[in-house]
Amino acid sequence: MGKTDSGITSLMLEIGKSARRAQAQLALAPAAVKNKALAAAARLIRANAATIVAANAEDVAAGKAAGRPASFIDRLALDDRRVEAIAKGLDDIAALADPVGTVLSEWTRPNGMKIARVRVPIGVVGIIYESRPNVTADAGGLCLKAGNAAILRGGSESHRSSLAIHTCIVEGLKEAGLPAAAIQLVPVTDREAVGLMLSGLDKSIDVIVPRGGRSLVERVQNEARVPVFAHLEGICHTYVDKAADPEMAKKIVLNAKMRRTGICGATECLLVDKAAGEEVMAGLVKALLRAGCEVRGDAAALKVDPRVKKAAPGDYGHEFLDAIIAVKEVDGVDGAIRHIAEYGSQHTDAIVTSDQSAADEFLARVDSAIVLHNASTQFADGGEFGFGAEIGIATGKLHARGPVGVEQLTTFKYVVRGSGQVRPG
């Protein structure tokens, strides 16, 4: 976008340095000041909703002209209701307890030294995302609440929308007397900017969070020289046990698949207990078909309705992000757990059953970031967990796992208070 390679390098390094300077101020900012910035940003987003929606309409038109799929356009599109949800997300973050300075534990050693483990900000967080303009506010707001500076690099397809939202956030920071560099939006869409962020911007970035499709996340995981909070795919399963209430199962499965098909918490594979019987399988499959979902199934699913397509081997373990679901009959809880272990992505998996022992076994043995009993996988969301919002869902096992909210954007340090102690030789 008019920048030479060297110009982009200089630009990004300065963004990193200014973020580091801003974070030193944020780390000491009182909760009231951070909340004032969040509330002001929310108010300004509401006041500028028409401008944001108009900017988004240009992004959507460009996306459609480029032949982007419907699921992509759904993630990109904003209307008054979604803009209000963005503003409310910032209000919700402001209402959360400030994690910074929280004493996680404390104890006194025999020599009289007092040791406390205290929450502190991570530092500077880089967020690389694609088509979701709401991430601009969610990620920026969460980082701010946790005392972190944020460097946001949205995709070119949502740049106009993100810029309109970011303008409101910067004005909110200024109203609260916080540095504008606390939440920066990379002003260029060149891919080189991503590579520079992955290098750490000369040690300015402490952690990277990618939010997007498989190709983006793979690139980040392969190239990043700083720690990464990420999930590669959301291959989520719903298992309907023989002891499930059929109507509850139908309601949960329809919501888990069809509420929003393009989100990472959407169920991509339905597993049905062989012992549940053909009637339960038929009820679930026909309900999905009536809702407009394409069903790709095994022999048991093919048997209950001629509209079911035969599942290809690659349909199991595939993230459709569309109104398509793979269906398979399994041999009880053990069969479901084996299937999820082979084909899942350790994101979110659910069991529907009235048998508490079956539920307990599933919840204990399925090694995913989120496991649910008698609830839709679409609850895999930081807002639904009471986090106010989320910066993403992490499926790794170090530091952050599941929805990455305010607490997950902190680390800790040990504060040791002595009275002249020295360590004996």
C-alpha positions in Angstrom: 0.0 0.0 0.0 2.5 2.5 -1.1 5.2 1.4 1.3 8.6 0.0 0.3 9.8 -3.1 2.0 12.2 -1.0 4.1 9.4 1.5 4.8 7.2 -1.3 6.2 10.1 -2.6 8.3 10.7 0.9 9.8 6.9 1.4 10.4 6.5 -2.0 12.1 9.6 -1.5 14.3 8.3 1.8 15.5 4.8 0.3 16.2 6.6 -2.2 18.4 8.7 0.3 20.2 5.7 2.6 20.9 3.6 -0.4 22.1 6.4 -1.3 24.5 6.5 2.3 25.8 2.7 2.4 26.2 2.6 -0.9 28.0 4.9 0.4 30.7 2.3 3.0 31.5 -0.7 0.6 31.2 0.9 -1.9 33.6 0.5 0.7 36.3 -2.9 2.1 35.2 -5.6 1.9 37.9 -8.6 -0.2 37.1 -10.9 2.9 37.0 -8.8 4.5 34.3 -8.8 1.4 32.1 -12.5 1.0 32.6 -13.0 4.7 31.7 -11.3 4.0 28.4 -13.4 0.9 27.7 -16.6 2.7 28.5 -15.7 5.6 26.3 -14.8 3.3 23.4 -18.1 1.5 23.8 -20.0 4.8 23.8 -18.2 6.0 20.7 -18.8 2.8 18.8 -22.5 3.2 19.5 -22.4 6.8 18.4 -20.6 5.9 15.2 -22.6 2.8 14.4 -23.7 4.1 11.0 -20.1 4.9 10.0 -19.0 1.5 11.0 -21.8 -0.3 9.2 -21.1 1.8 6.1 -17.4 1.0 6.1 -18.3 -2.7 6.6 -20.7 -2.6 3.6 -17.7 -1.7 1.5 -15.7 -4.7 2.9 -18.7 -7.0 2.3 -19.2 -5.8 -1.3 -15.5 -6.4 -2.0 -15.7 -9.8 -0.4 -18.7 -10.8 -2.5 -17.0 -9.5 -5.7 -14.0 -11.6 -4.9 -16.2 -14.7 -4.7 -15.8 -15.3 -0.9 -18.1 -18.1 0.4 -21.3 -17.3 2.4 -19.6 -18.5 5.7 -16.8 -16.0 5.2 -19.3 -13.2 4.4 -21.2 -14.1 7.6 -18.1 -13.7 9.7 -17.3 -10.4 8.0 -20.7 -8.7 8.0 -21.8 -6.2 10.6 -25.2 -4.7 11.2 -26.6 -2.5 13.9 -27.2 -5.5 16.1 -23.7 -6.8 15.7 -22.2 -3.3 16.3 -24.2 -3.1 19.5 -22.8 -6.5 20.5 -19.3 -5.2 20.0 -20.0 -2.2 22.2 -21.6 -4.3 24.8 -18.6 -6.6 24.8 -16.4 -3.6 25.8 -18.9 -2.7 28.6 -18.8 -6.3 29.8 -15.0 -6.3 29.9 -15.1 -3.1 31.9 -17.4 -4.7 34.4 -14.9 -7.6 35.0 -12.6 -7.6 38.0 -9.2 -6.3 37.2 -6.8 -9.2 37.4 -3.6 -7.2 37.6 -2.2 -7.2 41.1 -4.4 -10.1 42.3 -2.5 -12.3 44.8 -2.9 -15.9 43.7 -1.2 -17.3 46.8 1.1 -16.3 49.6 3.1 -18.0 52.3 5.8 -17.4 54.8 9.0 -19.4 54.9 10.7 -20.7 58.1 13.3 -17.9 57.8 10.5 -15.3 57.9 10.5 -14.3 54.2 7.0 -13.7 52.9 6.4 -14.9 49.3 3.4 -14.0 47.1 2.5 -15.0 43.6 0.9 -12.0 41.9 -0.8 -11.5 38.6 0.9 -9.1 36.2 0.4 -8.3 32.5 2.1 -10.4 29.8 3.3 -7.2 28.1 2.7 -6.6 24.3 0.3 -8.9 22.6 0.2 -9.2 18.8 -3.1 -10.3 17.3 -3.3 -11.4 13.7 -6.8 -12.0 12.4 -8.8 -12.3 9.2 -12.4 -11.6 8.5 -13.9 -10.8 11.9 -13.9 -7.0 12.5 -15.3 -7.5 16.0 -11.9 -8.9 17.0 -10.5 -5.4 16.8 -12.6 -4.4 19.8 -12.6 -7.7 21.6 -8.9 -8.2 21.5 -8.0 -4.6 22.1 -10.4 -4.4 25.1 -9.2 -7.6 26.7 -5.6 -6.6 26.3 -6.2 -3.2 27.8 -8.1 -4.6 30.8 -5.2 -7.0 31.5 -2.7 -4.2 31.3 -1.2 -5.3 27.9 -0.5 -3.2 24.8 -2.0 -4.7 21.7 -0.8 -4.6 18.1 -3.7 -5.6 15.8 -3.1 -6.8 12.3 -6.5 -7.4 10.7 -7.0 -8.9 7.3 -7.3 -6.8 4.1 -10.9 -8.1 3.7 -12.0 -6.3 6.9 -9.6 -3.4 7.0 -12.2 -0.6 6.5 -14.4 -2.1 9.2 -11.5 -2.6 11.6 -10.2 0.9 11.0 -13.6 2.5 11.8 -13.8 0.5 15.1 -10.2 1.2 16.0 -10.8 4.9 15.6 -13.4 4.8 18.4 -11.1 2.8 20.6 -8.2 5.3 20.2 -10.5 8.2 21.1 -11.6 6.2 24.2 -8.0 5.8 25.2 -7.4 9.5 24.8 -10.4 10.4 26.9 -9.1 8.3 29.7 -5.6 9.8 29.5 -4.0 6.6 28.3 -1.5 6.5 25.4 -3.0 6.0 21.9 -0.3 3.5 21.2 -1.8 1.1 23.8 -4.0 -0.4 21.1 -2.5 0.0 17.6 -4.0 -1.2 14.3 -1.3 -2.0 11.6 -2.2 0.5 8.9 -0.9 -1.6 6.0 -2.2 -4.9 4.6 1.0 -6.1 3.1 1.8 -9.7 4.1 5.3 -8.5 5.1 3.8 -6.9 8.2 2.7 -10.3 9.4 6.2 -11.7 9.0 7.7 -8.9 10.9 5.2 -9.4 13.8 6.1 -13.1 13.8 9.7 -12.2 14.3 8.8 -10.3 17.4 9.5 -6.8 16.2 12.9 -6.7 17.8 11.7 -8.3 21.0 8.8 -5.9 21.3 6.1 -8.6 21.1 5.7 -11.1 24.0 3.0 -13.4 22.5 1.1 -13.8 19.2 -2.5 -14.8 18.9 -3.7 -15.8 15.5 -7.5 -15.7 14.7 -8.4 -17.1 11.4 -8.3 -20.1 9.0 -6.0 -23.0 8.9 -3.5 -21.4 6.5 -3.0 -18.4 8.7 -2.7 -20.4 11.9 -0.3 -22.8 10.3 1.9 -20.0 9.1 1.9 -18.4 12.5 2.8 -21.6 14.3 5.5 -22.5 11.8 7.2 -19.1 11.6 6.6 -17.4 14.9 9.7 -16.6 17.0 7.6 -15.7 20.1 5.1 -17.9 22.0 1.7 -18.5 20.3 -1.8 -18.9 21.7 -3.7 -20.7 19.0 -6.0 -23.4 17.7 -5.5 -24.8 14.2 -9.1 -26.1 13.6 -12.4 -26.4 15.5 -13.3 -30.0 14.7 -16.0 -30.2 17.3 -18.1 -33.3 18.0 -21.5 -33.9 19.7 -22.1 -37.5 20.9 -25.6 -38.6 21.5 -25.6 -41.5 24.1 -28.2 -44.3 24.4 -29.4 -42.6 27.6 -30.0 -39.2 25.9 -33.4 -37.6 25.9 -34.3 -37.6 22.2 -35.9 -34.2 22.2 -33.0 -32.6 24.2 -30.5 -34.2 21.8 -32.3 -32.9 18.8 -32.5 -29.4 20.2 -28.8 -29.4 21.2 -27.6 -30.9 17.9 -29.5 -28.4 15.8 -28.1 -25.5 17.7 -24.6 -26.9 17.8 -24.5 -27.2 14.0 -26.9 -24.6 12.6 -26.9 -21.6 15.0 -23.8 -20.2 13.2 -22.1 -22.7 10.9 -19.0 -20.6 10.3 -17.7 -20.3 13.9 -15.0 -22.6 15.4 -17.4 -23.9 18.0 -19.9 -25.3 15.5 -20.3 -29.1 15.7 -18.8 -30.7 12.6 -19.4 -34.3 13.4 -22.4 -36.0 15.1 -21.7 -39.3 16.8 -24.7 -41.5 17.7 -24.6 -44.5 20.1 -25.4 -47.7 18.3 -27.5 -48.8 21.3 -29.7 -45.6 20.9 -31.5 -47.3 18.0 -32.4 -46.4 14.5 -35.3 -44.1 15.6 -32.9 -41.8 17.4 -30.5 -41.6 14.5 -33.5 -41.0 12.1 -34.8 -38.2 14.3 -31.5 -36.4 14.4 -30.7 -36.8 10.8 -34.1 -35.7 9.5 -34.1 -32.7 11.8 -30.8 -31.6 10.4 -32.0 -32.1 6.8 -35.1 -30.1 7.5 -32.9 -27.3 8.8 -31.1 -27.1 5.5 -28.0 -29.1 6.6 -26.3 -31.4 4.2 -25.7 -34.8 6.0 -22.8 -37.0 5.1 -23.1 -40.3 6.9 -22.0 -43.9 7.4 -24.2 -46.9 6.6 -26.4 -46.3 9.7 -27.1 -42.7 8.6 -27.6 -43.6 5.0 -30.2 -46.2 6.0 -32.6 -43.6 7.7 -33.0 -41.2 4.9 -32.3 -41.3 1.1 -31.1 -37.6 1.2 -28.0 -38.5 3.2 -24.8 -38.6 1.2 -22.2 -41.3 1.7 -19.4 -39.9 3.8 -16.0 -39.9 2.3 -13.1 -40.8 4.6 -12.0 -37.2 4.6 -15.3 -36.0 6.0 -14.4 -37.2 9.4 -11.9 -34.8 10.9 -12.9 -32.0 8.5 -13.9 -28.5 9.5 -16.7 -27.6 7.2 -17.6 -24.2 8.5 -20.8 -24.5 6.6 -24.2 -26.2 6.7 -22.6 -29.7 6.3 -22.2 -32.3 9.0 -20.6 -35.7 9.1 -22.6 -38.4 11.0 -21.4 -41.7 12.3 -22.7 -44.5 14.5 -20.3 -45.5 17.4 -20.2 -48.2 20.0 -21.1 -46.3 23.2 -19.0 -43.8 25.1 -15.8 -45.8 24.4 -16.4 -45.6 20.7 -17.2 -41.9 20.8 -14.0 -41.2 22.8 -11.9 -43.3 20.4 -13.3 -41.4 17.4 -12.7 -38.0 18.9 -9.2 -38.9 19.9 -8.5 -39.9 16.2 -10.3 -37.1 14.4 -10.8 -34.3 16.8 -8.7 -31.1 17.3 -8.8 -30.8 21.1 -11.2 -27.8 20.8 -14.7 -28.6 22.0 -16.7 -31.8 22.3 -20.0 -32.6 23.9 -22.0 -35.5 25.2 -25.8 -35.7 25.5 -27.0 -38.2 28.1 -29.0 -38.6 31.2 -26.5 -41.2 32.5 -24.2 -39.3 34.9 -21.6 -42.0 34.9 -21.4 -41.9 31.1 -21.1 -38.1 31.2 -18.4 -38.3 33.9 -16.4 -40.8 31.8 -16.7 -38.6 28.7 -15.7 -35.4 30.5 -12.7 -37.1 32.2 -11.3 -38.9 29.1 -11.9 -36.5 26.2 -8.7 -34.4 26.0 -10.1 -31.2 24.6 -9.9 -27.6 25.8 -13.7 -27.6 26.4 -15.9 -30.6 27.2 -19.7 -30.2 27.7 -22.5 -32.3 29.1 -26.0 -31.7 27.8 -25.1 -28.3 26.2 -24.3 -27.0 22.7 -20.8 -26.8 21.5 -21.6 -23.2 20.4 -21.1 -22.2 24.0 -17.3 -22.4 23.3 -17.0 -18.6 23.6 -15.4 -16.3 26.1 -18.5 -14.2 26.5 -20.6 -17.2 27.3 -18.0 -18.3 29.9 -18.4 -14.9 31.6 -15.1 -13.6 30.4 -16.7 -10.5 28.8 -15.2 -11.5 25.4 -12.4 -13.6 24.1 -9.3 -13.1 22.1 -9.6 -16.7 20.7 -9.8 -20.3 21.8 -6.5 -21.9 22.6 -6.1 -25.6 22.3 -2.5 -25.8 23.4 -1.7 -27.0 26.9 0.8 -24.4 28.1 -0.3 -21.2 29.8 -3.7 -20.6 28.1 -6.3 -23.2 27.2 -9.9 -22.7 26.0 -11.3 -19.2 25.7 -8.5 -16.6 26.2 -9.9 -13.9 28.3 -8.6 -11.3 30.7 -7.0 -13.7 33.2 -5.4 -15.8 30.5 -3.7 -12.6 29.2 -1.8 -12.2 32.4 1.2 -14.1 33.8 2.6 -13.8 37.4 5.6 -12.9 39.3 6.9 -13.7 42.8 7.1 -10.9 45.2 9.4 -11.7 48.1 9.5 -9.5 51.2 12.4 -10.0 53.6 13.8 -8.4 56.7 17.5 -8.7 56.1 17.7 -12.5 55.3 20.7 -13.8 53.5 21.2 -17.4 52.2 23.6 -19.4 54.3 26.6 -21.0 52.6 
